[in-house]
Amino acid sequence: MYQAVNRIYKHKLRLAITLIVFLLGISIIYNYPLILTNIDVVRVYYLDLQYSEEPFLKESIDNLQLPLLVAHAGGGINRHSYTNSKEAIDASYNSGLRFIEIDFALTIDGEVVLLHDWKYAIINFFSVTPGQRTLEEFKNLKSIYGYTQLTLDDLMQWLSNHDNVYIITDAKGENLSILKIIASRYPNQVYRIIPQIYFFTEWYTVRQLGYEQVILTLYRRAYTDDMVLKFVRSHAVTAVTMPISRGEGSLPLKLKNLGIPVYVHTVNDKGLAEELYRNGVYGVYTDFLTAGGQKGL
């Protein structure tokens, strides 16, 4: 069986190399600056095929009672979103939310902090020049709204004082690096961390790190419905998350028929949430909807 898989792998590799050479030739003849773009397209396409090269069997996910509402970026606070602050997660917890999505970023010195990005979030909440900081520089920033920024250690301390809370990660370009740091430093808390993966190829590494729950999120890769359905049939996922536009399409019902919960982000209107539920969506990421379905925070 593995010899057959190896032959298929080598065949796809030859096809990928042939396609790269062909696109390079076209780029040189017609549009030289497109060389890097075409290489990247082929690289991403080929890597996304690789996930099926090993016969991973779909493993059962332990029962986890999923909520209808997930606090987005820590949850909204005082009409502000994306703060990922202590005040935001406190407000989300006090409103009854127990699943909180958090944005993570790496500092210059390789430490993990709760931050959406080193550009707009730095400007909007700290009113300083954008750019990556060291851990100490991040800790010394002063929020213009009086919010408290958090490090990974701060979050884990908070978790130890708040039972039945699960953190859903959003780590974007540094996903695997950040997840490795969390798993190595806090192995006993990994069961309370639910990573979001952006690419099929991340699934195996994340499971090997010890994370029991995995959410596939679709906002960074335009996978077709068929590609997503094929993936979830052979790889255990807790849920699939997608933007509103995709949640209004046909994919949520297809996934629901396979027993896969679907979440949509970011929804702050109760009427829209109810429309999505009718379309097969299980739950939503929200800044301001509360457990009672009304706006708050």
Residue pairs with C-beta under 8 A, 6 or more apart in sequence:
1 55
5 53
5 54
5 55
8 53
9 53
12 46
12 49
12 53
16 42
16 45
16 46
19 42
20 38
20 39
20 42
23 38
23 39
23 41
23 42
24 35
24 38
24 39
26 38
27 34
27 35
27 38
28 35
44 221
47 199
47 201
48 199
48 200
48 201
48 221
48 223
48 227
50 201
51 200
51 201
51 203
51 204
51 231
51 235
52 230
52 234
54 204
56 203
56 204
56 234
56 235
57 234
58 233
58 234
58 235
58 236
59 236
60 236
61 212
61 213
61 236
61 237
61 238
62 212
64 166
64 213
64 238
66 99
66 238
66 239
66 261
66 282
66 283
67 97
67 98
67 99
67 283
68 277
68 282
68 283
68 284
69 97
69 99
69 283
69 284
69 286
69 289
69 290
69 291
70 97
70 99
70 100
70 101
70 168
70 263
70 283
70 284
70 285
70 286
71 88
71 89
71 92
71 97
71 99
71 100
71 101
71 285
71 286
71 287
72 81
72 101
72 265
72 266
72 285
72 286
72 287
73 81
73 82
73 83
73 84
73 88
73 101
73 102
73 103
73 116
73 170
73 287
74 82
74 83
74 84
74 85
74 88
74 89
74 92
74 100
74 101
74 102
74 103
74 114
75 88
75 89
75 91
75 92
75 95
75 97
75 100
75 286
75 287
75 297
76 88
76 91
76 268
76 286
76 287
76 288
76 297
77 83
77 85
77 87
77 88
77 91
77 147
77 297
78 145
78 297
79 288
80 88
80 125
80 145
80 147
81 266
81 287
81 288
82 103
82 116
82 121
82 124
83 125
83 145
83 147
84 102
84 103
84 114
84 115
84 116
84 121
84 149
84 150
85 114
85 143
85 147
85 148
85 149
85 150
86 147
86 148
86 149
86 150
86 154
86 158
87 146
87 147
87 148
88 147
88 297
89 100
89 102
89 150
89 155
89 158
91 297
92 100
92 297
93 100
93 162
93 165
95 290
95 291
95 296
95 297
96 290
96 291
96 292
97 290
97 291
98 164
98 165
98 166
99 165
99 166
99 168
99 194
100 165
100 166
100 167
100 168
101 167
101 168
101 169
101 170
101 196
101 285
102 114
102 155
102 167
102 168
102 169
102 170
103 114
103 115
103 116
103 117
103 121
103 170
103 171
103 172
104 112
104 113
104 114
104 115
104 152
104 169
104 170
104 171
104 174
104 178
105 112
105 113
105 114
105 115
105 116
105 117
105 118
105 171
105 174
105 178
106 112
106 113
106 132
106 174
106 177
106 178
107 113
107 132
107 133
107 134
107 135
107 137
107 138
108 132
108 133
108 134
109 134
109 135
110 181
111 134
111 135
111 151
111 152
112 151
112 152
112 178
112 181
112 182
113 135
113 138
113 149
113 150
113 151
113 152
114 149
114 150
114 151
114 152
114 154
114 155
115 121
115 122
115 138
115 149
117 172
118 130
118 131
118 132
118 133
119 130
119 131
120 130
122 128
122 129
122 130
122 131
122 141
123 130
125 143
125 144
125 145
125 147
125 149
126 141
126 142
126 143
126 144
127 144
128 141
133 141
135 151
138 149
138 151
139 149
139 151
141 149
143 149
150 158
152 181
152 182
152 185
155 167
156 186
156 189
159 165
159 167
159 189
159 192
165 192
166 192
166 193
166 194
166 213
167 192
167 193
167 194
168 194
168 195
168 196
168 215
169 175
169 178
169 179
169 182
169 193
169 194
169 195
169 196
170 196
170 217
171 178
171 179
171 195
171 196
172 198
172 220
175 195
175 196
175 197
175 198
175 202
176 202
176 205
176 206
179 195
179 206
179 209
179 211
180 209
182 189
182 190
182 193
183 190
183 209
183 210
183 211
186 193
187 210
190 209
190 210
190 211
190 212
191 212
193 211
194 211
194 213
194 214
194 215
194 238
195 206
195 211
195 213
195 214
195 215
196 214
196 215
196 216
196 217
196 241
197 203
197 206
197 214
197 215
197 216
197 217
198 217
198 219
198 220
198 221
199 220
199 221
200 216
200 223
200 227
200 231
200 235
203 214
203 216
203 235
203 237
206 214
207 214
207 236
213 238
214 236
214 237
214 238
215 237
215 238
215 239
215 240
215 241
215 263
216 228
216 231
216 232
216 237
216 239
216 240
216 241
217 240
217 241
217 242
218 228
218 240
218 241
218 242
218 243
218 246
219 241
219 242
219 243
219 265
223 231
225 250
225 251
225 254
228 240
228 251
228 255
229 254
229 255
229 258
231 237
232 240
232 255
232 258
232 260
233 258
237 260
238 261
239 260
239 261
239 262
239 263
239 282
240 255
240 260
240 261
240 262
240 263
241 262
241 263
241 264
241 265
241 285
242 251
242 252
242 262
242 263
242 264
242 265
243 264
243 265
244 264
244 265
244 266
244 267
244 272
244 276
246 264
247 262
247 264
247 276
247 279
247 281
248 275
248 276
248 279
251 262
252 262
252 264
252 276
252 279
252 280
252 281
253 279
253 280
254 280
255 261
255 262
255 280
256 262
256 280
256 282
261 282
261 283
262 280
262 281
262 282
262 283
263 281
263 282
263 283
263 284
263 285
264 276
264 281
264 283
264 284
264 285
265 284
265 285
266 284
266 285
266 286
266 287
267 273
267 276
267 284
267 285
267 286
267 289
268 286
268 287
268 288
268 289
268 295
270 289
270 293
270 294
270 295
273 284
273 286
273 289
273 293
276 284
287 297
288 295
288 296
288 297
289 295
289 296
290 296
290 297
